[in-house]
Amino acid sequence: MLRSFIRYLGIVAKRLGPPGTARYRAVQRLSWLLPRRLRGNYEASPVAECLHRFALERDAVFFVQVGAHEGRAGDPIALYIKRDDWRGVLVEPVPSLYQRLRRHYRHVDGLAFENVAIAEADGRRPFFRLAATAGEVYELADSLGSLDRDVLLSHEEQVPGIDDYIEEIEIPCWSFETLLRRHEVETIDLLHLDTEGYDGRLLSTFPWERFRPQVVVYEHDHLDDDERRATERMLRRHGYELCSSRTNTLAQRAAGSA
């Protein structure tokens, strides 16, 4: 009952004060007073505002999320999955996080979960993460995991001596083609990637000839300048307009694009 009431309040809030209005800006200034589940609507960033507007315009959304973690910290779409009953497929390669992810969404219908990584091809690959003891020096240590070991090493400032904390595990990997075929996906409204430095490479392997999500959100924070620019050029070629926050980029299909 409480969950349904909070969801109802969220829907009313997003419809009464859409981004760009004076009412939205007024609520944004007071958003720290709102329940935690509603605050994400009013984050002061272009990406958050675009997601708010996207959710406002749709009663039903099907998404694919790669690097879902546990559905909490820093997840820009978790609010909408729970509150607006979005349907979709969530992918998380780390077994412990995968189990927490499933528990987090245990009361939400219409979700499918996969304990794999998305990569360029099917197979098994080494995956790099931080040992549990790293949590003693860095609160977000369990959020750091990547197919690219160098991405973890780049967090030396947050985790002094990080090389000593890195663990290597072997995980199953699927391509986008395999994931979408196994779940018989026919259309995608939103694609979200948070893969710690692998986002650009994965987007270059996405089957754009068959799927053209309305919105694509990815983490650009760990891409080097060349890869970030190349990813942005590719998305613009596919008919997307881009906006960015400090760590994420959101690409939205331009009106009239094929």
GIVEN-V367902 format. One record per pair of residues at least 4 apart in sequence whose ideal C-beta (glycine too) atoms are under 7 Angstrom apart, sorted by the first residue. I is the first residue (numbers start at 1). J is the second residue. D is the distance in whole Angstrom. If there is no record, write none. Layout:
i: {I | I}
j: {J | J}
d: {D | D}
This chain:
i: {1 | 2 | 3 | 4 | 5 | 6 | 6 | 6 | 7 | 7 | 8 | 9 | 9 | 10 | 10 | 10 | 10 | 11 | 12 | 13 | 13 | 13 | 14 | 14 | 14 | 14 | 14 | 15 | 16 | 17 | 17 | 17 | 17 | 18 | 18 | 18 | 19 | 19 | 19 | 19 | 20 | 22 | 23 | 24 | 25 | 27 | 27 | 28 | 28 | 31 | 31 | 34 | 34 | 37 | 37 | 40 | 40 | 41 | 43 | 45 | 45 | 46 | 46 | 46 | 46 | 47 | 47 | 47 | 47 | 47 | 47 | 47 | 47 | 48 | 48 | 49 | 50 | 50 | 50 | 50 | 51 | 51 | 51 | 52 | 53 | 54 | 54 | 55 | 55 | 61 | 61 | 61 | 62 | 62 | 62 | 62 | 62 | 63 | 63 | 63 | 63 | 63 | 63 | 64 | 64 | 64 | 64 | 65 | 65 | 65 | 65 | 65 | 66 | 66 | 66 | 66 | 66 | 67 | 67 | 67 | 67 | 68 | 68 | 68 | 68 | 69 | 69 | 69 | 69 | 69 | 70 | 70 | 70 | 70 | 71 | 71 | 71 | 71 | 71 | 72 | 72 | 73 | 73 | 76 | 76 | 77 | 77 | 77 | 78 | 79 | 80 | 80 | 81 | 81 | 81 | 82 | 85 | 87 | 87 | 88 | 89 | 89 | 89 | 89 | 90 | 90 | 90 | 91 | 91 | 91 | 91 | 92 | 92 | 92 | 92 | 93 | 93 | 93 | 93 | 93 | 94 | 94 | 94 | 95 | 95 | 96 | 97 | 97 | 98 | 98 | 98 | 99 | 100 | 101 | 101 | 102 | 102 | 105 | 112 | 114 | 116 | 116 | 116 | 116 | 117 | 117 | 117 | 117 | 117 | 118 | 118 | 118 | 118 | 119 | 119 | 119 | 119 | 120 | 120 | 120 | 121 | 122 | 122 | 122 | 122 | 123 | 124 | 124 | 124 | 124 | 125 | 125 | 125 | 126 | 126 | 127 | 127 | 127 | 127 | 128 | 128 | 128 | 128 | 128 | 128 | 129 | 129 | 129 | 129 | 130 | 130 | 130 | 130 | 130 | 130 | 130 | 130 | 131 | 131 | 133 | 134 | 134 | 134 | 134 | 135 | 135 | 135 | 137 | 137 | 138 | 138 | 141 | 144 | 144 | 144 | 145 | 146 | 146 | 146 | 146 | 146 | 146 | 147 | 148 | 148 | 149 | 149 | 150 | 151 | 151 | 151 | 152 | 152 | 153 | 153 | 154 | 155 | 155 | 156 | 156 | 159 | 162 | 174 | 174 | 175 | 176 | 176 | 176 | 176 | 177 | 177 | 178 | 179 | 180 | 188 | 188 | 189 | 189 | 190 | 190 | 190 | 191 | 191 | 192 | 193 | 193 | 193 | 193 | 193 | 194 | 195 | 195 | 196 | 197 | 197 | 198 | 199 | 199 | 199 | 199 | 200 | 200 | 200 | 200 | 200 | 201 | 202 | 203 | 203 | 203 | 204 | 207 | 208 | 208 | 212 | 212 | 214 | 214 | 215 | 215 | 216 | 216 | 216 | 217 | 217 | 218 | 218 | 219 | 219 | 220 | 220 | 220 | 220 | 221 | 223 | 223 | 223 | 224 | 225 | 226 | 227 | 228 | 229 | 230 | 231 | 232 | 232 | 233 | 234 | 235 | 235 | 235 | 236 | 239 | 239 | 239 | 239 | 240 | 240 | 240 | 240 | 241 | 241 | 242 | 242 | 243 | 244 | 244 | 253}
j: {5 | 6 | 7 | 8 | 9 | 10 | 35 | 37 | 11 | 83 | 12 | 13 | 38 | 14 | 37 | 38 | 83 | 15 | 16 | 17 | 38 | 41 | 18 | 41 | 52 | 55 | 56 | 56 | 23 | 21 | 23 | 24 | 27 | 24 | 53 | 56 | 24 | 49 | 52 | 53 | 24 | 26 | 27 | 28 | 29 | 31 | 42 | 42 | 44 | 39 | 42 | 38 | 39 | 79 | 83 | 48 | 79 | 52 | 48 | 49 | 245 | 50 | 243 | 244 | 245 | 51 | 76 | 217 | 243 | 244 | 245 | 248 | 250 | 52 | 76 | 53 | 54 | 243 | 250 | 252 | 55 | 76 | 77 | 56 | 57 | 58 | 215 | 80 | 84 | 86 | 189 | 190 | 87 | 88 | 187 | 188 | 189 | 77 | 86 | 88 | 189 | 190 | 192 | 88 | 89 | 188 | 191 | 77 | 88 | 90 | 91 | 192 | 91 | 118 | 193 | 195 | 202 | 92 | 193 | 194 | 195 | 90 | 91 | 92 | 101 | 75 | 92 | 97 | 101 | 143 | 97 | 100 | 101 | 104 | 75 | 78 | 101 | 104 | 105 | 78 | 104 | 140 | 143 | 217 | 248 | 81 | 190 | 192 | 82 | 83 | 84 | 86 | 86 | 105 | 108 | 108 | 110 | 110 | 111 | 111 | 112 | 114 | 179 | 183 | 101 | 111 | 113 | 114 | 116 | 118 | 179 | 97 | 98 | 101 | 115 | 115 | 116 | 117 | 127 | 171 | 98 | 129 | 145 | 99 | 115 | 100 | 101 | 142 | 102 | 113 | 115 | 103 | 104 | 105 | 113 | 106 | 113 | 111 | 183 | 179 | 171 | 172 | 173 | 174 | 125 | 127 | 147 | 171 | 173 | 174 | 176 | 179 | 202 | 125 | 147 | 173 | 175 | 175 | 201 | 205 | 175 | 173 | 174 | 175 | 178 | 173 | 170 | 171 | 172 | 173 | 147 | 171 | 173 | 168 | 170 | 145 | 147 | 169 | 171 | 145 | 146 | 149 | 152 | 166 | 168 | 144 | 145 | 167 | 169 | 134 | 141 | 144 | 152 | 159 | 165 | 166 | 167 | 165 | 167 | 165 | 138 | 141 | 159 | 165 | 139 | 141 | 142 | 159 | 160 | 158 | 159 | 159 | 152 | 155 | 196 | 196 | 151 | 152 | 195 | 196 | 197 | 198 | 198 | 197 | 198 | 153 | 166 | 154 | 196 | 197 | 222 | 162 | 166 | 162 | 163 | 222 | 159 | 162 | 160 | 162 | 165 | 166 | 178 | 179 | 205 | 180 | 205 | 206 | 207 | 181 | 207 | 182 | 183 | 185 | 211 | 213 | 213 | 214 | 213 | 214 | 215 | 213 | 216 | 217 | 199 | 202 | 203 | 218 | 219 | 219 | 199 | 202 | 222 | 222 | 223 | 202 | 203 | 218 | 219 | 223 | 204 | 223 | 227 | 230 | 231 | 205 | 206 | 218 | 231 | 234 | 234 | 211 | 212 | 238 | 238 | 253 | 252 | 253 | 250 | 252 | 235 | 240 | 251 | 248 | 250 | 248 | 249 | 247 | 248 | 228 | 244 | 248 | 249 | 247 | 227 | 228 | 231 | 228 | 229 | 230 | 231 | 232 | 233 | 234 | 235 | 236 | 242 | 237 | 238 | 240 | 242 | 251 | 240 | 253 | 254 | 257 | 258 | 251 | 252 | 253 | 254 | 252 | 254 | 249 | 251 | 250 | 248 | 249 | 257}
d: {6 | 6 | 6 | 6 | 7 | 6 | 6 | 6 | 7 | 5 | 6 | 6 | 7 | 6 | 7 | 5 | 4 | 6 | 6 | 6 | 6 | 7 | 7 | 6 | 6 | 6 | 5 | 7 | 6 | 6 | 4 | 4 | 5 | 6 | 6 | 5 | 5 | 4 | 5 | 5 | 7 | 6 | 6 | 6 | 7 | 6 | 6 | 4 | 7 | 5 | 4 | 4 | 5 | 6 | 6 | 7 | 4 | 5 | 4 | 7 | 4 | 6 | 4 | 7 | 6 | 6 | 7 | 7 | 6 | 7 | 4 | 5 | 4 | 6 | 7 | 6 | 6 | 6 | 5 | 6 | 6 | 6 | 7 | 6 | 6 | 7 | 6 | 5 | 6 | 4 | 5 | 6 | 5 | 6 | 6 | 6 | 5 | 7 | 6 | 4 | 6 | 4 | 6 | 6 | 5 | 6 | 5 | 7 | 6 | 5 | 7 | 5 | 5 | 5 | 5 | 6 | 7 | 7 | 6 | 4 | 4 | 4 | 6 | 5 | 6 | 7 | 6 | 6 | 7 | 6 | 5 | 4 | 5 | 6 | 6 | 5 | 5 | 4 | 6 | 7 | 7 | 7 | 6 | 6 | 6 | 6 | 7 | 6 | 7 | 6 | 5 | 5 | 5 | 7 | 6 | 6 | 7 | 4 | 7 | 6 | 5 | 7 | 7 | 5 | 6 | 6 | 5 | 5 | 6 | 6 | 7 | 5 | 5 | 5 | 7 | 7 | 6 | 4 | 6 | 5 | 6 | 6 | 5 | 7 | 6 | 7 | 6 | 7 | 7 | 7 | 4 | 7 | 6 | 7 | 7 | 6 | 6 | 6 | 6 | 7 | 7 | 5 | 6 | 5 | 7 | 6 | 6 | 5 | 5 | 6 | 6 | 6 | 6 | 6 | 6 | 4 | 7 | 7 | 7 | 5 | 6 | 6 | 6 | 6 | 6 | 6 | 5 | 7 | 6 | 7 | 6 | 6 | 5 | 5 | 6 | 6 | 6 | 5 | 5 | 7 | 6 | 5 | 5 | 6 | 6 | 7 | 4 | 6 | 7 | 4 | 5 | 5 | 7 | 7 | 5 | 6 | 7 | 5 | 5 | 7 | 6 | 4 | 6 | 4 | 7 | 5 | 6 | 6 | 7 | 5 | 5 | 7 | 6 | 6 | 7 | 6 | 4 | 6 | 7 | 4 | 5 | 6 | 5 | 5 | 6 | 6 | 7 | 6 | 5 | 4 | 5 | 6 | 6 | 6 | 7 | 7 | 5 | 6 | 7 | 5 | 6 | 7 | 4 | 5 | 7 | 6 | 6 | 5 | 6 | 6 | 6 | 6 | 7 | 4 | 5 | 5 | 6 | 5 | 6 | 7 | 5 | 4 | 5 | 5 | 5 | 6 | 7 | 4 | 7 | 5 | 5 | 6 | 6 | 4 | 7 | 6 | 6 | 4 | 5 | 7 | 7 | 5 | 4 | 7 | 4 | 7 | 7 | 6 | 6 | 7 | 7 | 6 | 7 | 5 | 7 | 7 | 7 | 5 | 6 | 5 | 7 | 7 | 4 | 6 | 5 | 7 | 6 | 6 | 6 | 5 | 7 | 7 | 5 | 4 | 4 | 4 | 7 | 7 | 6 | 6 | 6 | 6 | 6 | 6 | 7 | 6 | 6 | 6 | 7 | 4 | 6 | 5 | 6 | 6 | 5 | 3 | 6 | 4 | 6 | 6 | 7 | 6 | 5 | 6 | 5 | 5 | 7 | 5 | 5}
